[in-house]
Amino acid sequence: MQIADNKVVAFHYTLTNAAGETIDSSHQREEPLTYLHGHGNIVPGLESALAGQEAGAKLEVTVAPEEGYGERHEGLIQQVPTSAFEGADDNLQPGMQFQAQTEAGPRIFTITAVEGDQVTVDGNHPLAGETLNFNVEITEVRDATDEEQEHGHVHGPDGHEH
């Protein structure tokens, strides 16, 4: 069965950056990543490359930033006073993440620096601007259930999990 819209796809992957450093791997979790094809559940460049493939296929896919997590936008980096973090100003550390409501909807921000009473936050995805290199092995392709298609994502082996 070929990968196409409304097919559930399971695959193992290793993701590396342009320097060849491993960023993530499904092998650490033992279970493959499973997604519903055609519903935007994975980065667009990888989803496009997997279309038409079948279980057992192994491939290497390079995804440019615009087809991955997008380009970095300096306008998403800003300084805010520590007082904006209700009750957490003594515990703020670089690397901490939080969600904030923006004009464009909810966005995840990462604290990149804490200096005095100022906190630098970055609303870019941590992999924005990065070329992504995926080493992929497709383990399963199946038809999605009606419920999975309706909800736009895969449900676990025991059904609905949200």
Backbone hydrogen bonds, N-H to C=O, Kabsch-Sander energy under -0.5 kcal/mol:
donor,donor_aa,acceptor,acceptor_aa,energy
3,I,53,Q,-2.7
6,N,37,H,-2.4
7,K,4,A,-1.4
8,V,142,R,-3.0
9,V,7,K,-0.5
9,V,35,Y,-2.7
10,A,140,E,-2.5
11,F,33,L,-2.7
12,H,137,E,-2.6
14,T,135,N,-1.6
15,L,24,D,-3.3
16,T,14,T,-0.5
16,T,133,N,-2.7
17,N,21,E,-2.0
20,G,17,N,-1.9
23,I,15,L,-3.4
24,D,15,L,-1.4
26,S,13,Y,-2.3
27,H,13,Y,-0.6
28,Q,25,S,-0.9
29,R,26,S,-1.3
30,E,26,S,-0.7
31,E,29,R,-1.9
33,L,11,F,-2.5
35,Y,9,V,-2.3
37,H,7,K,-2.7
37,H,35,Y,-0.7
39,H,36,L,-1.2
41,N,36,L,-0.5
45,G,67,E,-3.1
46,L,43,V,-0.6
47,E,43,V,-2.3
48,S,44,P,-2.6
49,A,45,G,-1.6
50,L,46,L,-1.7
51,A,47,E,-1.1
52,G,3,I,-2.8
53,Q,50,L,-2.2
55,A,1,M,-0.5
56,G,138,I,-3.3
57,A,54,E,-2.1
59,L,136,V,-2.3
61,V,134,F,-2.9
63,V,61,V,-0.5
63,V,132,L,-3.4
64,A,62,T,-0.5
67,E,64,A,-1.8
68,G,65,P,-1.5
70,G,65,P,-2.7
74,E,72,R,-0.5
76,L,73,H,-2.1
77,I,74,E,-1.8
78,Q,76,L,-0.5
78,Q,121,V,-2.3
80,V,119,V,-2.7
82,T,117,D,-2.2
84,A,81,P,-2.1
85,F,82,T,-2.0
86,E,84,A,-1.0
88,A,85,F,-1.9
89,D,85,F,-0.7
91,N,88,A,-1.9
92,L,88,A,-0.6
95,G,111,I,-3.6
96,M,93,Q,-1.9
98,F,109,F,-2.2
100,A,107,R,-2.6
102,T,105,G,-1.5
105,G,102,T,-1.9
107,R,100,A,-2.3
109,F,98,F,-3.2
110,T,122,D,-2.2
111,I,96,M,-3.0
112,T,120,T,-2.9
113,A,120,T,-1.3
115,E,118,Q,-2.7
118,Q,115,E,-2.1
119,V,80,V,-3.1
120,T,113,A,-2.7
121,V,78,Q,-3.0
121,V,119,V,-0.5
122,D,110,T,-2.4
123,G,76,L,-2.6
128,A,125,H,-2.4
129,G,70,G,-3.3
130,E,127,L,-1.9
132,L,63,V,-2.8
132,L,130,E,-0.5
133,N,16,T,-2.5
134,F,61,V,-3.3
134,F,132,L,-0.6
135,N,14,T,-2.3
136,V,59,L,-3.2
136,V,134,F,-0.6
137,E,12,H,-2.5
138,I,57,A,-2.6
139,T,10,A,-2.7
140,E,10,A,-1.7
142,R,8,V,-2.3
144,A,6,N,-1.9
149,Q,145,T,-2.3
150,E,146,D,-2.5
151,H,147,E,-2.4
152,G,148,E,-1.8
153,H,148,E,-1.1
156,G,159,G,-0.9
159,G,156,G,-2.1
